[in-house]
Amino acid sequence: MTQTRSESADEIRSRDADESYGPVFAAVYDAEWKRHVPVVGAALIRFAETDDDISVNRPVLDVCCGTGHVSCHLANHGFDVVGIDASPHMIGRARENAEKTDDAHRLRFAVQDATEMNVGRGFGLAVSTLDAMNHLTDLAELRKCFSSVRTALAPGGVFVFDMHTVSGLRELNRVEVRETPDTLFVARTIYDPYAEVLVARISGCRRDGATWQRFTHSVRERAYPSRSIEEALHDAGFDRVHAAEPADLHTPLPNADDLPRAFYVARNSTS
């Protein structure tokens, strides 16, 4: 009897070169990774509309905006939004999505690295959703991103983002198969306890007219203890920092590390 075994995280990382964040994956992501938008978008709107500084400083910065669904949601509620992402294919989709809304004039997208943005200053709110910050797998990289965001914010402006916690990331060892009339893919996630990173590989195909296009996508994620995240935010110049749940972003959460995912709220210094 032949025995089979699961691939290790290193084997998935080192297998054939992929086209991460390529045009086909961007189309799949655009269609399949927007289920979080109603919940997250509503939480951000509730928070923004009850915060005096954000109400005055209306422009919003969407960091690692992907294909722009959260940006469009915010624009539909009256906010002017600048979305940035390192993938030109994701930004291309975001611009297409913006044109489908009645508020395209409120939206602007740019291909930029989150760790060294050049988007100007004066934003009242910066957001980053769907664990984009976990993709920064080095603490120095995360700190650089926090500093870059803080520079873009107006005095008193707020950065709100979500992240997998360490305990949450450790639980993401799974295989998921998703099938629709136009898409079929397999997503495999493996947590490597030695490297303390999650390796995800998504492969499949998408219908484009009469043909099917194959894609592969790989990503690595790291989680950090909440204390490390809060310290990094303070070091970047944020003076009031707390973890929270999306249902109430104003109220500090004392046990963020016990949850699979937590939001962080960090206010820029007013000086």
N, C-alpha and C positions, 0 to 999 in steps of 0.2 A: 504494500500500500504506500503510495507516494504521499509524503507529508508536505504541506505548504506552510509558509509563515508570512506574517505581515511585514511590510517594509518598515525599516527604521526611519526616523526623521532624517538622518544623514543620507540615506539612500534616496529619499524623495528629493532632498536638496540637490544632490549631485547628479540625478538622472538627467535625461536629455534637456537641452536648453529650451526654455519656454518663451512665450510671448506675453509675459505678464503685462496687464493693462494695455493690451493691443486692441485693435478695433473690434474684433469679434467679442472679446470678453467685455469690453465697454458696453456693447449692445446687450449682452446677457445681464450684466450688472444693472443696467438701466431698467430692464424689465423685471428682474427678480429680487433686487435688494432695495425695495422702497416700502416694504411693509411697516418699517419702523417710523415712517414719516408722520402719520397722523398722531401717534402718541408723543413722540419727541417734539414735533412741531408745536403741538398744543401746549406742552410743558414750557417750551421756550417763549411762546407768546404770552402765557400767563405770567411768567417771570418778568419779561420785558415791560409789560403794560402795568406792572405794579412796582416798578423800580424808578425812582425819580431821575437818577442820572441817565438811565437808558432812554427814558421818555424825552429828555432834552436832546440827547445825542443820538439821533435816530439811525444813522448809518450802521450797518451790521457787516462784519467780516466773517465769512464762512470758510474756515480753514480745512483743507482736504475735503472739498465740497463734493467730490465724486461727480455724478452726473446731474447735480444741482437740484434735486427734489426738495431738500430742506430750504435751500435758497429761494426757490419758487414759492414755497409755502409762506415764508416770511414776507416776500414781496407782495403776495396776495393779501397780506394783512397790513400793508401800508409802509413797510420798511424798504429803504434803499439798501441793496445788498451787493457786496463784492465777494465773489467766490473764487478761491484759488485751489489749484490741484497740480501736482507734478506731471500728471499724464495728459498729453495733448488730446488723446482720444476721449478721455473722460470729459475734458473741458468742451470738446466738440459736441458731445451729446448734451452737456449742460446748456450750451448756447441754443441747440435745437429745442430743448425743453422750454427755455425762456421764451422763444418765439411763439410757442403754443399758448402762452398765458396772455391775459389782458394787461399784464403789468411788466412787459418786457423792458419798458423804459426805466424800470427800477433796478434792473439786473445788469451786472457787468461781471464777466468771467475772465480769468487770466491764468496762464500756465506759469506757476511759480512753486518754488520749494518752500515748504512750511518753516524750515529752519533759517531761511535767509530771505524773507519776503521784502518786497519793495512796493507797497501798496498805498503809501501815504500815511497820514495820521488822522486822529480825530474820531475814530470809531467808538460808538458808545457801547457796543456789544460785539464780542467775538465768540463764535461757536465752533465746535468740532464734534461730530457725532459718529455713531456706528464704530466705536473703538479705534478711530483713526490714530489716536495718540499711542496706542499699543504697538503700532507699526514702527515706532521709533525704538529700536531694540538696544540702544545704548543710552545710559542715563545722561551722558554729556550731550547727545543729540536732543533728548527731550528738553534739557535745560536751555539749549540754544533755541529751540522752538518757542518755549515759554518767553524768553527774552525778546524774540522777534514779534510775538503777539503783543506783548506789553508795550513795545515801542509804537505799535500801530494804534493803540487805544488812547482815547482822550483821558485826561485826569479823572479818576473815579469810574472809568469804564470797567466793564466786567467781561471776563472770559469764562464761558460755561462749556464743559466738555465731559464726555463719558469715557470710561475705560473698564475693561475687564480687570477684576482683581486677581491677585495671585491664586487664591482658592478657586475662583471662577475659571481661570485659564487652565488649571490642572485638570478640570473635569471635561475639557473639550476633546476627548479622544473618541472619535466617532466617524462613521461613514454615512453620508447622506446622498440619496439619489433623488434627483428632481426631474420630472418629465412634464412637458406641456406640448401642445401641438407643434410648436416651433423651436423647442429647446429640449435637449437631454444632456444632463451632466451629472458627474459624480464628484462629490466634495469629500476629501479625506483630511482629517485633522489629527495630528499626533503631537502630544506634549512631550518634549524631551526634558526629563527632570535633571539631567546633568548640565545641559546648556541653559536650562530654565527658559526655554523658548517654545512657542507653539509653531509648528510647521504645517501649513495648509496647502494642499494641492487640489485644484479644481480642473477637471478636464471633461470635454464633451463636444457637442456640436450644436450649431444653430442654423435654422432654415433661413436662407436668403433667396426668396423667389422659388425657383425650381431646384436650387442646389443647396447642399448642406456644407457649412464651413466648420472645420474643427478648430478648437482652441485649447490651450493649456494655460494655467495661471498658478503661480506660486507666491506665497507670502509668508513672512515670519512675524510673529508678535511676541512681545515681552510684557509682562505685568510687573508692577512695582508696589511695594507696601505703601499704604496711604501716607505714612509718615514721610517717606522719601519724596512722594509727589508734592506734599504740602511744603516740605523744606525747599524743594527745587523752585516752587512758585514764589515763596518768600524771597529766596535768593535772587530771583529774576526781577523783583521789585513790586510784587503784589503784596499789599499789606493786610488784607483780610481774606482768609482762605478757609473754606470748609467743604466737606463732602456732604452730599444730599441725595435724596431720591427724586425722580422726575415729578412725582405727584406734588412735591413741595420743595422747590429749589431754594427757598429762603431759609429753611430750617436745617441747622447743622445735624449731621448724622454721626453718632458716636462710634458706630461699629461697622464702618465701611468695609473693612477687610473680611468681615463675615459674609458679605453678600457676593454674588457672582459678578456683579457689575455695579459701579457707582458713578455718580456725577460729581464733578468738582466745580465749585464756584469761587472765582478768584477776582478780587477787585483791585484795580490799579490804584497806586498811590495818587492822592489828590495834589501832591506837590510836584 
